Amino acid sequence: MNRSPHIRGLIALAAVALSLYVALTVPVTLGLDLRGGTQIVLETRPTVHTDTDTEAESDATDRTVEVLRGRIDALGVAEPTITRSGSDRIVVELPGLQDPRKAADVLGRTAQLTFHQVLGTAVGPDDASDPLPKRAREQVMPDESGGLLRLRDASLTGNDVDRAAARFDPQGGAGWHVTVDFTGAGEGRWARLTGEAACHAAGDPTRRVAIVLDNKIISSPQVDPSVACRSGIDGGSTRITGSFDDSEAKELSLLINGGALPVPVETIEQRTVGATLGAQAIAASAWAAAIGTALTALFLIAVYRIMGVLATVALACYGLISYAALAALGATLTLPGLAGFVLAIGMAVDANVLVFERAREEYASRRRPTPRSSLTAGFRQAFSAIADSNITTLIAAGLLFFLASGPVRGFGVTLGIGVLASMVSALVITRALADHAVARPRLRRRPRLTGIAHTGIVRDRLSRTAPNLMGHPRRWLAASAAALVLAASGIAVRGLDFGVEFTGGRLVEYTTDTPVQPDRARSALADAGFPRAVVQSSGENQLTVRTGQLSNAQAAAVTETVTGLAGRADKIRDEAIGPSLGKELRQGALIALLVALGAQLVYLAARFRWLLGTSAVAALAHDVVILVGVFAWLGKPVDGVFLAALLTVIGYSVNDSVVVFDRIRELGRREGDEPFARIAGQALLQTLPRTVNTGMGAAFILTALAVLGGDTLTDFALALLIGLAVGTYSSMFTATPLAIELHRLRR
């Protein structure tokens, strides 16, 4: 008795049961682009360089993380996360925080607090008229009223402060102020500092003590006349007064309590997504997944009957396994990641179609007299093509993970998990269900119900007409060359509209109460001091503004201008990318693309031979240029999401080439004396039904995503639909003809 079906059945049952348990007990972490909030990426800027720079920078970043954690806790944000990224970057996620200005100000402040003796006033920064002899370095700073004060080096620092608190004093007239309590050592230093100041006459500038935060005097009070010379203020506390409101006083106390950052930090990336936009993205993707999967299921059932029903059940199990894997790994599900999850449903169809089409071939050839034996042979013979095609997609997913960042990296994670889950779904779950079904007596008596005991419409048509598709391979190559020229001319004539991620700058998206014409908004922004703002209508009552680098105050001015035009404007997305990060992302994208092509070439050359590997990679380059050219002609943005789509197309489009080349290799071993062009043409005809059916299955998912997915997902799905069409064409009519021509040249 063959125990393999029973073992596969047990493995499938265990995988589904474990996935169901994980899905019900472990929640998936949603990215900020799905649940709303603000993400800030900070980069430390060391001020001292030594022989141990790398270790020193890493230690400084660690200390900075701890200080920032204290500040974030004081902000009162629910479930914040703060993590290191590399040796000098810190990623802060603040769910639910829609106004990033306060957070950016608090997190980006170095908060170097110092207390200084005032040496006198100054006429200008270089003034040197000081009645006291110079015993230390001095500096000149403007006080609260703008007058210049000359200060001695710091007598106390933030390390001498025990705690600070924001207080309100309605009786004393001080209003909001900050009380500061010193440590034991700081208490003595404070008494000496105020004692020295008390030796000067009342009203004399030298009787003042300057309190400085980040090289700015925030308070410089006179020491009270009741304080005696040299005795100073005891009690170990003081108050910082000024024109503070409640938020400013609380922010100042927060900074003092959190302590100074060991090194300065710079905000290089800032993203804010409204909770409404995140909810819309989840709902849109859910509808796209439901409708796309339903259409795909109906298509599979119509084409493959009972096997189509079982494949649909396996697809549902695939979705469960993928979700459970995301939860178990603690992966964060982002918007592009959600799109990758939906996309992988379409890709999961591929392995099932490969198996079923091979089983049909076996049954039609009469080598396998029953659906059961045909199905067994189909799984066995399709395995190499399934493995090769999925490994190429995993290569693309791995490159996204290691070479990309942020949401695109999350897309790589979900895509990789989806590919692995699809292999489990097709090779274990589908096979376990199919083995059980074809063993039923009723299906043995009525084999056509299985969907395997007939050849299918596409194969029947090809058998009747027997077209010689590779009779003139150079014509196909000429058509591909023409498409390349047209795409390249779009890049040359229209140029590429690089997104903020690659150029640096700021992108803000609003939803308005009333429609606002982009030209009107552009004119108003120019009058407000933003002449280079790029304004686009991104949907009904939605407006997108893209500019160069803006401060948070300038971004607020942009929002005020748009609000004045629309009556009300709610900010649903706000992204700020520093120029250094934009340059880095551009370089990373180019490296990812080149490495992807190189990795595909090496793998395909190892699995097949250099002739076929070179042809496949040339077809991939053809797909990349055409996809980029189409986006150039359409004026669509080339951003991180587009990069995710582009690398997915590389992995997806090579699947078709792998299937064709796998059949060429198989026929070459069996019919080695036949001309290579004839073998290639025969392989193309034999795999064409699989190519058509797989493309249809993926097209349903992507069309649903394009129609229902919202602006960001629409561009993503459009890129994949174009890539699907171009990739299907190129695998048949670019890679294969090129392989034929290269084979002729080699001879």
C-alpha positions in Angstrom: 0.0 0.0 0.0 1.3 3.5 -1.0 1.5 5.6 2.1 2.4 8.8 0.4 -1.1 10.2 -0.1 -1.9 9.6 3.6 1.3 11.3 4.6 0.5 14.3 2.4 -3.0 14.4 3.7 -1.7 14.5 7.3 0.8 17.2 6.5 -1.8 19.3 4.7 -4.2 18.9 7.7 -1.5 19.8 10.2 -0.5 22.9 8.2 -4.1 24.1 7.9 -4.9 23.4 11.6 -1.7 25.1 12.8 -2.3 28.1 10.5 -5.9 28.4 11.8 -4.7 28.4 15.4 -2.1 31.1 14.7 -4.5 33.2 12.8 -7.1 33.1 15.6 -4.6 33.8 18.4 -1.8 36.0 17.0 -2.8 39.4 15.5 -0.9 40.8 12.5 0.8 44.1 13.1 -0.5 46.7 10.7 1.9 49.3 9.3 1.2 53.0 9.9 0.0 53.4 6.3 -2.9 51.0 7.2 -3.8 52.1 10.8 -2.8 55.8 10.5 -0.1 57.7 12.3 3.3 59.2 11.8 6.7 57.6 11.1 9.9 59.6 11.5 13.3 58.4 10.5 16.2 60.1 12.3 19.9 60.0 11.4 22.6 60.8 14.0 25.2 63.3 13.2 28.4 62.6 15.2 30.4 65.7 16.0 33.7 64.0 16.8 35.6 61.6 14.6 38.1 59.1 16.0 39.8 56.0 15.0 36.9 54.0 16.4 34.2 56.0 14.5 32.0 53.0 13.7 31.8 51.7 17.3 31.4 55.3 18.7 28.6 56.0 16.3 26.8 52.8 17.2 27.1 53.5 20.9 25.9 57.1 20.4 22.9 55.8 18.5 22.1 53.3 21.3 22.2 56.2 23.8 20.1 58.3 21.5 17.5 55.6 21.3 17.1 55.5 25.1 16.8 59.3 25.3 14.2 59.3 22.5 12.3 56.5 24.2 11.9 58.6 27.3 10.6 61.6 25.3 8.2 59.4 23.3 6.7 57.9 26.5 6.2 61.4 27.8 4.3 62.4 24.6 1.6 59.9 25.6 1.3 58.1 22.3 -0.3 54.7 22.5 1.9 51.7 21.4 4.8 53.6 20.0 7.8 51.8 18.5 11.4 52.9 18.2 14.0 50.8 16.5 17.5 51.1 15.2 18.1 50.8 11.4 21.8 50.3 10.7 24.5 52.1 12.7 23.2 55.6 12.6 19.4 55.6 11.9 16.4 55.4 14.2 12.9 54.6 13.1 10.1 56.0 15.3 6.5 55.0 14.7 3.7 56.9 16.5 0.3 55.3 15.7 -2.7 57.7 15.8 -0.5 60.9 15.7 -1.8 63.0 12.8 0.2 66.2 13.4 3.9 65.4 13.2 5.1 68.9 14.0 5.1 68.5 17.8 6.7 65.1 17.6 9.4 66.2 15.1 10.2 69.2 17.3 10.5 67.1 20.4 12.4 64.3 18.9 14.8 66.4 16.8 15.9 68.7 19.6 19.3 68.0 21.0 18.1 69.5 24.3 21.5 70.6 25.6 20.5 72.4 28.8 23.2 74.7 30.4 23.3 77.4 33.1 25.7 80.4 32.6 27.0 83.4 34.6 26.3 86.6 32.7 29.4 88.7 32.2 27.7 91.7 30.8 26.0 93.1 27.7 27.5 93.2 24.2 27.0 95.6 21.3 27.7 92.9 18.7 28.8 89.3 18.6 32.5 90.3 18.6 32.2 92.9 21.4 34.9 92.4 24.1 34.1 95.2 26.6 33.8 93.1 29.8 34.8 94.6 33.2 35.8 91.1 34.5 39.1 89.5 33.5 38.8 86.7 31.1 39.2 83.4 33.0 37.4 81.2 30.5 36.0 81.1 27.0 33.0 83.4 26.5 30.1 83.5 24.1 27.6 86.0 23.0 23.9 85.2 22.7 20.7 87.2 22.3 18.4 87.0 25.4 14.6 86.8 25.4 14.1 90.4 24.4 16.8 90.3 21.6 19.6 92.1 23.6 23.0 90.5 23.4 24.5 89.0 26.6 28.1 87.8 27.2 28.1 84.4 28.9 30.8 82.5 30.7 31.2 78.8 30.1 28.4 76.7 31.5 28.4 76.2 35.3 25.7 73.5 35.3 24.3 71.2 32.6 21.3 69.0 32.2 23.2 66.3 34.0 22.8 68.3 37.2 19.0 68.4 36.9 17.0 65.8 38.8 13.6 66.5 37.4 11.5 69.3 35.8 7.7 70.0 35.8 5.4 72.4 34.0 3.4 74.6 36.5 0.8 77.3 36.4 0.8 80.2 38.9 -2.3 82.3 38.5 -1.7 84.2 41.8 2.0 85.2 41.3 1.4 86.3 37.7 4.1 84.1 36.4 1.6 82.1 34.3 3.0 78.9 32.9 6.6 78.2 33.9 8.9 75.2 34.5 10.3 74.3 37.9 13.7 72.6 38.0 15.0 70.5 40.8 18.8 69.9 40.9 20.7 66.8 42.0 22.8 66.8 45.1 26.0 67.9 43.3 23.9 70.3 41.1 22.4 71.9 44.2 25.9 73.1 45.3 26.8 74.3 41.8 23.5 76.3 41.6 24.2 77.9 45.0 27.7 79.0 43.9 26.4 80.3 40.5 23.6 82.4 42.1 25.9 83.5 44.9 28.4 85.0 42.5 25.6 86.8 40.6 24.2 88.2 43.9 27.5 90.1 44.4 26.5 92.5 41.7 24.1 95.4 42.1 20.4 95.0 41.5 19.6 95.9 37.8 23.1 95.1 36.7 23.2 92.6 33.8 25.8 90.6 35.6 23.3 89.8 38.4 21.4 87.7 35.8 21.8 83.9 35.3 21.2 82.7 31.7 19.5 79.4 31.1 20.3 78.1 27.6 18.7 75.3 25.6 20.4 74.2 22.4 22.4 77.4 22.2 19.4 79.7 22.7 18.7 81.6 25.9 15.2 80.7 27.0 15.3 82.6 30.3 17.8 85.0 32.0 16.3 86.1 35.3 17.9 88.5 37.8 18.8 86.9 41.2 16.4 88.2 43.8 17.8 91.2 45.9 17.1 89.1 49.0 19.9 86.7 48.1 23.2 87.6 49.8 26.5 87.7 48.0 28.3 84.3 48.0 25.5 82.6 49.8 23.4 81.9 46.8 20.0 80.3 46.4 19.7 77.1 48.5 16.9 74.5 48.4 18.2 73.1 45.1 15.5 74.3 42.8 14.6 77.2 40.5 12.0 78.1 37.9 12.3 78.9 34.2 9.9 81.7 33.3 9.0 83.2 30.0 6.1 83.7 27.6 5.1 80.1 27.7 1.8 78.6 27.0 0.8 75.2 28.4 2.1 73.2 25.5 5.4 75.0 25.4 6.0 74.6 29.1 5.1 70.9 29.0 7.4 70.4 26.0 10.3 72.1 27.7 9.8 70.0 30.9 9.7 66.9 28.7 13.0 67.8 27.0 14.7 68.5 30.3 13.4 65.3 31.9 14.4 63.2 28.8 17.9 64.5 28.9 20.2 65.7 26.1 20.8 63.6 23.0 24.5 62.5 23.0 24.7 63.6 19.3 22.6 65.8 17.1 20.0 64.1 14.9 18.4 65.1 11.6 15.0 64.1 10.3 15.6 62.5 6.9 12.1 61.0 6.4 8.7 61.7 7.8 5.4 60.1 6.8 1.9 60.7 8.1 -1.1 58.8 7.0 -4.6 59.5 8.1 -6.5 56.7 9.8 -9.3 57.1 7.2 -7.0 56.5 4.3 -5.6 53.4 6.0 -9.2 52.0 6.6 -10.0 52.7 3.0 -6.9 50.9 1.8 -7.8 47.8 3.9 -11.4 47.8 2.7 -10.3 48.3 -0.9 -7.8 45.5 -0.8 -10.3 43.2 1.0 -12.8 43.8 -1.7 -10.2 43.3 -4.4 -9.1 40.1 -2.9 -12.7 38.8 -2.5 -13.8 39.7 -6.0 -10.6 38.8 -7.7 -10.4 35.5 -5.9 -14.1 34.8 -6.7 -13.5 35.4 -10.4 -10.4 33.4 -10.4 -12.2 30.5 -8.6 -15.0 30.6 -11.2 -12.5 30.6 -14.0 -10.6 27.6 -12.5 -13.9 25.7 -12.0 -15.0 26.4 -15.5 -11.8 25.2 -17.0 -10.7 22.4 -14.7 -14.1 21.3 -13.1 -13.5 19.1 -10.0 -9.8 19.9 -10.1 -10.7 23.6 -10.2 -12.9 23.3 -7.1 -10.1 21.6 -5.3 -7.6 24.3 -6.4 -10.0 26.9 -5.1 -10.1 25.2 -1.7 -6.3 25.1 -1.8 -6.2 28.8 -2.6 -8.3 29.5 0.5 -5.8 27.4 2.5 -3.0 29.4 0.9 -4.5 32.6 2.1 -4.8 31.2 5.6 -1.2 29.9 5.7 0.1 33.2 4.4 -1.7 35.2 7.0 -0.6 32.9 9.8 3.0 33.1 8.6 2.9 36.9 8.7 1.5 36.8 12.2 3.9 34.2 13.5 7.0 36.0 12.1 5.8 39.3 13.6 5.9 40.9 10.2 4.4 44.4 9.7 1.7 44.4 7.0 2.0 47.6 5.0 0.0 48.9 2.1 2.3 47.5 -0.6 2.6 44.4 1.5 -1.2 44.0 1.4 -1.0 44.4 -2.4 1.7 41.7 -2.5 -0.5 39.4 -0.4 -3.4 39.9 -2.9 -1.0 39.5 -5.9 0.4 36.2 -4.6 -3.2 34.8 -4.7 -2.9 35.2 -8.5 0.6 33.7 -8.6 -0.6 30.7 -6.5 -2.8 29.8 -9.4 0.3 29.2 -11.6 1.5 26.0 -9.9 -2.0 24.5 -10.1 -2.4 25.3 -13.7 1.1 23.9 -14.5 0.2 20.5 -12.9 -3.3 20.3 -14.5 -2.0 21.1 -18.0 0.7 18.5 -17.7 -1.8 16.0 -16.5 -4.0 16.8 -19.5 -1.1 16.2 -21.8 -0.4 12.9 -20.3 -4.0 11.7 -20.6 -4.3 13.0 -24.2 -1.1 11.1 -25.2 -2.6 7.9 -23.9 0.5 7.1 -22.0 -1.6 7.4 -18.8 -4.9 5.7 -19.2 -6.6 7.1 -16.0 -7.0 10.6 -14.5 -5.3 9.3 -11.4 -2.1 8.1 -13.2 -2.2 11.3 -15.4 -2.4 13.5 -12.3 0.5 11.7 -10.6 2.6 12.1 -13.7 1.5 15.8 -14.0 2.8 16.6 -10.5 6.0 14.8 -11.1 6.8 16.4 -14.4 5.7 19.9 -13.5 7.8 20.0 -10.3 11.0 21.3 -11.9 9.1 24.2 -13.7 7.2 25.0 -10.5 10.5 25.1 -8.5 12.4 27.2 -11.0 9.6 29.7 -11.5 9.0 30.2 -7.8 12.7 30.4 -7.0 13.1 33.3 -9.5 10.3 35.1 -7.8 11.9 34.5 -4.4 15.1 36.0 -5.7 13.1 39.2 -6.5 11.4 39.1 -3.1 14.8 38.6 -1.4 16.3 41.6 -3.2 13.4 43.8 -2.2 14.0 42.8 1.4 17.8 43.3 1.5 18.1 46.3 -0.9 14.9 48.3 -0.4 13.5 49.9 2.7 10.2 50.9 4.4 6.9 49.8 2.8 8.7 48.3 -0.2 10.7 46.0 2.1 7.4 44.9 3.6 6.2 44.1 0.2 9.2 41.8 -0.3 8.4 40.0 2.9 4.8 39.3 2.1 5.6 38.3 -1.5 8.2 35.9 -0.3 5.8 34.4 2.2 3.2 34.2 -0.5 5.4 32.3 -2.9 6.4 29.7 -0.2 2.8 29.3 0.9 1.7 28.9 -2.8 4.1 26.0 -3.2 2.7 24.3 0.0 -0.8 25.0 -1.3 -0.2 23.5 -4.8 2.3 20.6 -4.0 0.8 19.4 -0.7 -2.8 20.6 -0.2 -4.0 20.5 -3.8 -2.3 17.1 -4.3 -3.7 15.6 -1.2 -7.2 16.7 -2.2 -6.8 15.6 -5.8 -5.4 12.2 -4.8 -8.5 11.6 -2.7 -10.9 12.9 -5.3 -9.6 10.8 -8.3 -9.7 7.7 -6.2 -13.5 7.9 -5.9 -15.4 5.3 -7.9 -17.8 7.8 -9.4 -15.0 9.9 -10.9 -13.3 6.8 -12.2 -16.5 6.0 -14.1 -16.9 9.6 -15.3 -13.4 10.8 -15.8 -14.3 14.0 -17.7 -15.7 15.5 -14.5 -12.1 15.6 -13.1 -11.2 18.3 -15.7 -8.1 16.2 -16.7 -9.7 13.7 -19.2 -10.0 16.3 -22.0 -7.5 18.6 -23.6 -9.3 22.0 -23.2 -10.4 24.7 -25.7 -6.9 26.3 -26.2 -5.1 23.0 -26.8 -7.8 21.7 -29.2 -7.6 24.9 -31.2 -3.8 24.7 -31.4 -3.9 21.0 -32.3 -6.3 21.7 -35.3 -4.4 24.7 -36.6 -0.8 23.7 -35.6 0.6 27.2 -36.2 4.3 27.6 -36.8 4.9 30.4 -34.4 8.7 30.3 -34.7 8.7 30.1 -38.5 10.0 33.7 -38.7 11.7 34.5 -35.3 13.3 37.7 -36.6 9.8 39.3 -37.2 9.0 38.8 -33.6 12.3 40.4 -32.6 11.6 43.3 -34.9 8.3 43.9 -33.2 10.0 43.8 -29.8 12.6 46.2 -31.0 9.9 48.6 -32.2 8.2 48.4 -28.8 11.5 49.2 -27.1 12.1 52.2 -29.4 8.6 53.5 -28.6 9.1 53.0 -24.8 12.6 54.6 -24.9 11.3 57.6 -26.8 8.8 58.1 -24.0 11.6 58.2 -21.4 13.6 60.6 -23.6 10.7 62.9 -24.6 8.5 63.0 -21.5 11.2 62.1 -18.9 10.5 60.2 -15.7 8.4 61.7 -12.9 10.4 60.5 -10.0 8.4 60.5 -6.7 9.4 62.2 -3.6 11.1 59.1 -2.3 13.7 59.3 -5.1 14.1 63.1 -5.4 13.6 64.3 -1.8 11.0 66.9 -0.9 7.5 66.8 0.5 4.2 65.4 -0.7 0.9 66.2 1.0 -2.4 64.8 0.0 -5.7 66.4 1.1 -9.4 65.5 0.9 -11.5 68.6 0.5 -15.1 69.5 1.1 -15.4 70.9 -2.4 -13.5 70.2 -5.6 -10.5 72.4 -6.1 -9.0 72.9 -9.6 -5.3 72.1 -9.7 -4.5 75.3 -11.6 -6.3 77.4 -9.0 -4.5 75.8 -6.2 -1.2 76.1 -8.0 -1.7 79.9 -8.5 -2.7 80.3 -4.8 0.4 78.4 -3.6 2.6 80.5 -5.8 1.2 83.7 -4.3 1.8 82.1 -0.8 5.5 81.7 -1.6 5.6 78.2 -3.1 6.0 78.9 -6.9 7.4 75.4 -7.6 4.6 73.4 -6.0 3.3 70.6 -8.3 -0.4 70.3 -7.8 -2.5 67.3 -9.1 -6.0 66.1 -8.6 -5.7 62.6 -7.3 -9.4 61.6 -7.2 -12.8 63.1 -6.4 -12.3 65.9 -3.9 -8.6 64.9 -3.4 -5.6 67.1 -4.1 -1.9 66.3 -4.0 0.7 68.9 -3.5 4.4 68.1 -4.1 7.2 70.5 -3.4 10.9 70.6 -2.5 12.1 70.6 1.1 9.7 72.2 3.5 9.8 72.8 7.2 6.8 71.8 9.3 5.9 75.5 9.5 6.0 75.9 5.7 3.9 72.7 5.3 1.3 74.2 7.7 1.2 77.3 5.4 0.5 75.0 2.4 -2.3 73.4 4.3 -3.7 76.8 5.3 -3.7 77.9 1.6 -5.5 74.8 0.4 -8.0 75.1 3.3 -8.7 78.7 2.2 -9.6 77.4 -1.3 -11.7 74.4 -0.3 -13.3 75.6 2.9 -12.0 72.5 4.7 -9.0 70.3 3.8 -8.1 67.2 5.8 -4.6 65.9 5.4 -4.7 62.2 4.7 -1.0 61.7 3.7 2.1 63.7 4.4 5.6 62.4 3.3 8.9 64.3 3.7 12.1 62.8 2.4 15.5 64.4 2.9 17.8 64.9 -0.1 20.4 62.5 1.2 17.8 59.7 1.6 16.3 60.4 -1.8 19.7 60.0 -3.4 20.3 56.9 -1.4 17.0 55.4 -2.5 17.6 56.2 -6.1 21.0 54.4 -6.0 19.4 51.5 -4.0 16.7 51.2 -6.7 19.2 51.0 -9.5 21.4 48.5 -7.6 18.3 46.4 -6.9 17.4 46.4 -10.5 20.9 45.5 -11.8 21.4 42.8 -9.1 18.0 41.3 -9.9 18.9 41.0 -13.6 22.3 39.6 -12.7 20.9 37.1 -10.2 18.3 35.9 -12.7 21.0 35.4 -15.3 23.2 33.4 -13.0 20.4 31.2 -11.8 19.0 30.5 -15.2 22.4 29.8 -16.6 23.0 27.3 -13.8 19.6 25.6 -14.3 19.6 25.7 -18.1 22.5 27.0 -20.1 24.0 30.4 -20.9 22.2 30.6 -24.2 18.7 30.3 -22.6 19.7 32.3 -19.6 20.9 35.2 -21.7 17.7 35.2 -23.7 15.6 35.2 -20.6 17.5 38.1 -19.0 17.3 40.1 -22.3 13.6 39.6 -22.3 13.5 40.8 -18.7 15.4 44.0 -19.7 12.9 44.4 -22.5 10.0 44.2 -20.0 11.6 46.7 -17.7 12.3 49.3 -20.4 8.7 49.0 -21.8 7.1 49.2 -18.4 9.1 52.3 -17.5 8.4 53.8 -20.9 4.7 53.3 -20.6 4.7 55.1 -17.2 6.7 57.9 -18.8 4.2 58.3 -21.5 1.3 58.2 -19.0 3.0 60.7 -16.7 2.7 58.3 -13.8 5.1 58.7 -10.8 8.1 56.4 -10.5 8.3 55.8 -6.8 8.9 53.0 -4.2 5.6 51.3 -5.0 6.5 51.3 -8.7 9.9 49.8 -7.8 8.1 47.0 -6.0 5.9 46.4 -9.1 8.9 46.5 -11.4 10.9 43.9 -9.5 7.7 41.8 -9.2 7.3 41.9 -12.9 10.9 40.7 -13.2 10.2 37.7 -11.0 6.7 37.1 -12.5 7.7 37.5 -16.2 10.6 35.1 -15.9 8.1 32.4 -14.8 6.8 32.1 -18.3 10.3 31.9 -19.8 11.3 29.3 -17.3 8.2 27.1 -18.2 9.0 27.4 -21.9 12.7 26.7 -21.4 12.0 23.8 -19.2 9.9 22.2 -22.0 12.7 23.0 -24.5 15.2 21.2 -22.3 12.8 18.2 -21.9 12.1 18.0 -25.7 15.8 18.5 -26.5 16.7 15.4 -24.4 13.9 13.4 -26.0 14.3 14.7 -29.6 18.0 15.7 -29.7 18.3 15.3 -33.5 15.6 17.8 -34.3 16.5 21.4 -35.2 16.6 23.8 -32.2 14.0 26.1 -33.9 11.5 23.3 -34.3 12.0 22.1 -30.7 11.5 25.7 -29.5 8.4 26.2 -31.5 7.0 22.9 -30.3 7.7 23.7 -26.7 6.0 27.1 -27.1 2.8 25.5 -28.5 2.7 22.9 -25.7 3.0 25.4 -23.0 0.7 28.0 -24.5 -2.4 26.7 -22.7 -0.7 27.0 -19.4 0.5 30.6 -20.3 -3.0 31.7 -21.3 -4.8 30.2 -18.2 -2.2 31.5 -15.8 -2.3 35.0 -17.2 -6.1 34.9 -17.0 -6.0 33.9 -13.3 -3.6 36.7 -12.4 -5.4 39.2 -14.5 -8.7 38.8 -12.5 -6.9 39.7 -9.3 -4.9 42.6 -10.7 -8.0 44.1 -12.5 -9.9 44.0 -9.3 -7.0 45.7 -7.5 -6.7 48.3 -10.2 -10.5 49.1 -10.1 -11.0 49.0 -6.4 -7.6 49.6 -4.8 -7.5 53.4 -4.6 -4.9 55.7 -6.1 -1.7 54.1 -4.8 -2.9 50.5 -5.4 -4.3 51.5 -8.8 -0.9 52.6 -10.1 0.7 49.5 -8.6 -1.9 47.2 -10.2 -1.6 49.1 -13.5 2.1 48.5 -13.5 1.6 44.8 -12.8 -1.1 44.5 -15.5 1.2 46.1 -18.1 4.0 43.8 -16.8 1.8 40.8 -17.0 0.9 41.5 -20.7 4.4 42.5 -21.7 6.0 39.6 -19.8 3.7 37.0 -21.3 4.5 38.4 -24.8 8.2 38.6 -24.2 8.6 35.1 -22.8 7.0 33.7 -26.0 8.0 36.2 -28.7 11.2 37.8 -27.4 13.0 35.2 -25.2 12.3 32.2 -27.5 13.1 33.9 -30.9 16.2 35.4 -29.4 17.3 31.9 -28.1 16.8 30.6 -31.7 18.9 33.4 -33.2 21.7 33.0 -30.6 21.7 29.3 -31.3 22.1 30.0 -35.0 25.0 32.5 -34.4 26.7 30.0 -32.1 26.7 27.5 -34.9 
